Every structure is written in C-alpha cells, then in structure tokens.
Amino acid sequence: MKSLRFTLAIIIGVVMTYGLALRSEVRAHQGDDQLRTPEQGSAERKAILDAVHEAYKEGADQPAQFLVNYLKVHHGWAWINVTPLDAKGKQVADPAPLLFHNEDGKWVSKDLIRRSHRSKRSRRTARTQCENT
C-alpha cells in the first residue's frame, strides 16, 4: 500500500511539473504574439534603427538621426514612422513610414511603393485575362 501511494505521488509530481513547464512555454509564445513597441535602448530597437539608417544610405543627404514617431513590432515585422533630422536636430525631410522584416536575425527593408505598384499590375493583368476568356 505504501509503495502504491509512493508511486502515485511520483506520477502526480511528474504530471504537475510537466504541466507547469508546458504552461510557461505557452505563456512565452503568447508574449511573441503581442503587438508591441521595443523599449528605448533595447537591442531590438537599436537593430531596427540601424536598418533605418541603412535604408537611408542610398540618398545624397544622409540624416544624422531620426525622431521615431511610431514603432510597432509583431511576428518579425516592424512598422516604423520616422522624421529624418540633421546633427543639430533640425528636420531635413518629411516623416516617412517604413516596413521591415526580420530575416535570419537581420531587419530588411521592404519597399512599400514597389509592392503597391506590383499588386495593382497583377490585378490589372488578372482582370484582362478574365475579360479575354
């Protein structure tokens, strides 16, 4: 009888431990599912802003810094709106919305305008094909 109670106690202990571990894992994944703003000074926010600087390197006037008007991250996507500033903090261009995707740990800029034109073109092509059949 004592060995049966002992065995039952061990089984209950294992099940409870497994249940708590599973519950912690579920909570961790739920945290990834939240739309959030990375905190100032965080490694994630710095990486996104480094990607913003990289995206602006193509232009002749490279802003010294950016005022972050809006930043949200969700499932590996970052939507940011920044105002480019010179070294003295003066605005040098209009605020710009940018979209980034985290690919293998690196934030990669996604061209919103080119994607918009591409999708309009594909809708137009599909419509033409439907009309011709």
QUINORMO-V660832 format. One record per pair of residues at least 4 apart in sequence whose ideal C-beta (glycine too) atoms are under 8 Angstrom apart, sorted by the first residue. I is the first residue (numbers start at 0). J is the second residue. Records with the same first field share a line. If there is no record, write none. Layout:
I->J ; J
//
This chain:
0->4
1->5
2->6
3->7
4->8
5->9
6->10
7->11
8->12
9->13
10->14
11->15
12->16
13->17
14->18
15->19
16->20
17->21
18->22
19->23
20->24
21->25
22->26
23->27
24->28
25->29
26->30
27->31
28->32
29->33
31->74
32->73 ; 74
33->73
34->71 ; 72 ; 73
35->71 ; 72 ; 73
36->70 ; 71 ; 72
37->41 ; 43 ; 44 ; 47 ; 70 ; 72
38->44
39->44
40->44 ; 45
41->45
42->46
43->47 ; 72
44->48 ; 70
45->49
46->50 ; 105 ; 106
47->51 ; 70 ; 72 ; 77 ; 79 ; 99 ; 106
48->52 ; 65 ; 67
49->53 ; 106
50->54 ; 99 ; 105 ; 106 ; 107 ; 108
51->55 ; 65 ; 79 ; 81 ; 97 ; 99
52->56 ; 61 ; 65
53->108
54->97 ; 108
55->61 ; 62 ; 83
56->61
60->83 ; 91 ; 92
62->83 ; 84 ; 85 ; 91 ; 92
63->84 ; 85 ; 86
64->84 ; 86 ; 88
65->81 ; 82 ; 83 ; 84
66->81 ; 82 ; 84 ; 90
67->79 ; 80 ; 81
68->80 ; 81 ; 82 ; 94
69->78 ; 79 ; 80
70->77 ; 78 ; 79 ; 80
71->77 ; 78 ; 79
72->76 ; 77 ; 78
75->100 ; 101
76->98 ; 99 ; 100 ; 101
77->98 ; 99 ; 100 ; 101 ; 106
78->96 ; 97 ; 98
79->96 ; 97 ; 98 ; 99
80->94 ; 95 ; 96 ; 97
81->94 ; 95 ; 97
82->90 ; 92 ; 93 ; 94 ; 95
83->90 ; 91 ; 92 ; 95
84->88 ; 89 ; 90 ; 91
85->89 ; 91
96->111
97->108 ; 111
98->108 ; 109 ; 111
99->106 ; 107 ; 108 ; 109
100->106 ; 107 ; 109
101->105 ; 106 ; 107
102->106 ; 107
109->114
110->114
111->115
112->116
113->117
114->118
115->119
116->120
117->121
118->122
119->123
120->124
121->125
122->126
123->127
124->128
125->129
126->130
127->131
128->132
//
